[in-house]
Amino acid sequence: MTTGNEETIRCACCGKRSKHWVLWSTTSIGSADLDQRPPGMERDTMDSWLQECPSCGYVAFSINKGGEEARTLVHGSEYRRLRSETFPSPEQRRFMLRAALANMKGDVESAFRNVLCAAWIADDRHQPEQATELRMKAAGYVAGRKGISLDTRLRLLDAYRRASGWDAAQQLVAELEAEKPGYPYDEIVDFHVGKLEAQDSDTYTIAEALPDPPRPSKPELGDPSLQNSTSSE
């Protein structure tokens, strides 16, 4: 179940008020994809993940929050130029503009995540070429950079594979395997290795990549560990 309400919100960058749908809660059932794209009902709320001020174009989770840096960037010539570009959909426009703002502030991982969200919208609209282009654009924000989190690099690996960027994916696999990050990351990397060998660019979930955790074996009859045991009841 998804709940929310339309609210009038004052923009932190220009002070103008506008109406926006505010998401209160939603239901998530099932496993996220390997790039952490949420399942079903939660993904259907993507059009309300970000707000855009119709006056100045500021984009944020909530446009009533933002400091002097945000105001400077939004009113700058580079951001105004980006706003004039044509985007495939209003939802993708917001994610792309938010990515641009994040990149201007030096937060390349946030820029990567927002462009990846735009790619998810293309996936759901059955636009594979656009989705591939967006995944590679997202990758450009973090590829080859130092200090990128393990979480982001695993999502980058899936982005490369989904976009058929086989060479880049193999290089990233080698880096991750050398780090030996442990469970569950090693298992996810191993899963990608098999798909890369098959040049498989399909969508897979985290649940598909992670085997069920080992279950303790039941003791056989006559097991000496059962002797002299006491009941907890």
Secondary structure, DSSP 8 states (H G I E B T S, - for coil): --EEEEEEEE-TTT--EEEEEEEEE----S--BTT----HHHHTTGGGS-EE-TTT--EESSTT---HHHHHHHTSHHHHHHHTS--SSHHHHHHHHHHHHHHHTT-HHHHHHHHHHHHHHHHHTT-HHHHHHHHHHHHHHHTT-TT--HHHHHHHHHHHHHTT-HHHHHHHHHHHHHH---TTHHHHHHHHHHHHHTT-----BHHHHS----------TT-GGGTT-----
